[in-house]
Amino acid sequence: MTATSTAPTAPRPAAPAGGGLRQSVTDSLTMAKRNLIRMVRIPEVVIFGLFQPIMFVVLFSYVFGGSINLPGAGLDPGLYREFLMAGIFAQTVTFATAGAGAGIAEDMHKGLIDRFRSLPMARGAVLTGRTIADLVQTALTLIVLAVVAALVGWRTHENGLKVLAGFGLLLLLGYAFTWIGALIGLSVRTPEAATSGGLIWLFPLTFISNAFVPSQNMPTVLRHIAEWNPFSATVQACRELFGNLPPNYPVPDAWPMQHPAWASLIWSIAIILFFRTLAVRKYKSATA
Amino acid sequence: MPGAIYAEGLVKTFGEVRALDGVDLDVPEGTVLGLLGPNGAGKTTAVRVLTTLLTPDSGKAVVAGLDVLKQPHEVRRSIGLSGQFAAIDEYLTGRENLQMVGQLYQLPAREAKARAAELLERFNLSDAADRTAKTYSGGMRRRLDLAAALVVRPPVMFMDEPTTGLDPRNRLQLWEVIEDLVAGGTTLLLTTQYLEEADRLAHDIAVVDHGKVIARGTSDQLKAQTGGERIEVVVHDRGQIPTAEALLAAHSVQGAAQSGVTVEQHTRRLTVPVTGGAKLLAEVIRELDSRGIEIDDIGLRRPTLDDVFITLTGHGAEDEETAPAEGDATEAAGGKKKRKSRKQKKEAVK
C-alpha cells in the first residue's frame, strides 16, 4: 500500500523557533486568553467572588469592630477598621485557590486536559495560563474591594509606592495560592470537590493568623502558629506598607513579624516553586 | 517496515486490572484499523498509550515513525486525537476553540485563523462559528471536536468511540466525514463498540477483550471464521418440523447425511448452513410450498460482526446499556456495498 502520494500535505507545525521558553510563554498566554474569555462570558463567577469579601468588610467592621481590643488602640472601631482591611484583602486573594482548582478539575472532567496533553504544547502552559487569568481576576477583585473599604472609612497613611508594594505582595500571595489550587484541581475527581477542597483549609489558615484579631491575645500555641503563618506575614507587611497599624502597636518578636515584607516575599516564592513543581508533575501524568 | 501505527507487547496495569495485556498492533499507512471491544476491554487505554497520554508498563509503540516513549513531543505534532467526550471549551465559540488549538499546535496566529475558518466551513459549522459551543447540539460538538483534531491535518488520527451517544443521522454524517478523511490518505485508529461502525469504516479489525487482541482480520475474514450464510425458516405448524428438516438437510453445505440443521422446537425455527444465496432461497421456498408446508418467516442470514463477536468472546459487544439496534442481514449487506463504493472512491483519488 503506497498511500504516500495521497498523504496530506499540511501546514505542519514547525518546531518553535525561540526554543522551549518562548513556547512556554506563548502557550501560557494562549491559555490565559482562553480563561479570560471564559471569565467575561461567565461574569457570575467574578461577581459572586466579590460578595463574600464585601460581606466580611461590613460584618467585621460593624459587628465585631467595637468589641475587639487592639493593643495600642483599645476599642476604637475606626482604628480596628483600618487594621482589619489588610486581613480581608489577604483572605480574598487566597480564595482564588478554589477558583483555580475548580477550573482545572472541570477541564480534567470534560476531557480538555487530555486534548491539551495530546498537543505539542509546553507542559506547564495549561496551568500557568489558568493561574495568570486568576491573577487578573484577583486584581480586579482587589480594586473593587479597595473602593468598598474606602467607603467604610479605610485610609492609607503612607506614600503611593509603599501602598502599591503592599498590593503587589497581596497579588503575589494570591498567585502562589492558585498553584495550590491547581494541584488540588488535578488531584480530585470533580469540580465540586475542588471547590470545597480549595476552601476548607483556608478557614483555619486565615483565622489562625493576625488577619482579623491581633495574635497577641491568642493562646501560646496558636499565637506561634499565627506569627509564622505565611498568611500573617503578608497581612502584617500590608499593614506596615499601608500605615494601618495603630500608633503604639507592639509588633510580636517573631522574625516574620519583625520583617514581614521579606517574610511575605520568601513565603510566596517558596509556595510557587514547591506547588508549581508538584502540579506540573501531576499534570504530566494526569488521567481524567 | 512497521506501519504508521505500530505497537508491540503493550502492557498497562491499574492495580489488579491488566488493562492492556500484551497488545500488538500494526496499521499500514493510509488504512483504518477498527479496535472493537466491549466497555472495559482496553480500547481507550490503548489509544491513551499511543497518543502519549499514558506511559505503558512495558512494550513498544511507534507512531508516524516516531517512538512514542522516547519522542512524545514529536509524536504530538503528527497526531490528532478525538476522544470519547467532545473536548471543547463550551464557553468559547467554535471559531475560538479551533484557533486556540491551532495556536497550541504552534501555528502562527494568522494561519490558525485561516485554518479555523476552513474547518468550520468543511464541517458545516460556519453559521454557528461565532456562537459559544454551549449552544451546540451533540452532533455539532462532535464535529467541532473532530475539526479540532484535524487542525494541522495530522497524518495519523486516533478516534475513541467517535459516534457514541450520537443519533443515527449524526452518526451517518460523521461516518461520511471520516470516510473523506481516510480517502485523503490519513491513517486512522478507531475504537468502537458498534459492530456496524467497524464493519463500515475499518479496513482491518482487531477484536479486543480483557486487554488482549483475540482476533484480527478484515470484516469478511472475521465473518468467515463464524461460518458462511444460513437459511432460517419458521414453520407455522409444529407438526411439519420433521418434513421441513428433511427438506432443508438436502441443501446443507455439510451434506444431507450430516444434516447440520438446527431446530428450535419452541420457536419452530430451523436453521441450515448453505451456499448459493438468494437463488437457493427461492428454490427452498418453492420446495416448501410444493410440499404444502406453511411458513411464518424465511430469510437468508449472513453472519454479522455481532455473531463474530459472540463466537469469539462468548458474550455480546454491548455489555452495557448503550447498545444500538444491530443491523440485520440486509443492513449488513448494505453496509458492505457502501464499503466497496468507498474503496472505489479511494482508488479514484489515487
Interface residues (C-beta under 8 A of the other chain):
Chain A: M1 A3 T4 S5 T6 A7 P8 T9 A10 P11 R12 P13 A14 A15 P16 Q23 T26 D27 T30 K33 R34 I37 R38 R41 I42 K110 G111 L112 D114 R115 F116 R117 S118 L119 P120 M121 A125 S285 T287
Chain B: P28 E29 G30 T31 R48 T51 T52 L53 L54 T55 H73 E74 R76 R77 I79 L81 G83 Q84 F85 A86 A87 I88 D89 E90 Y91 L92 E96 M100 V101 Q103 L104 Y105 Q106 L107 E111 R115 T132 A148 V152 R153 P154 P155 A183 G184 G185 T186 T187 V349 K350
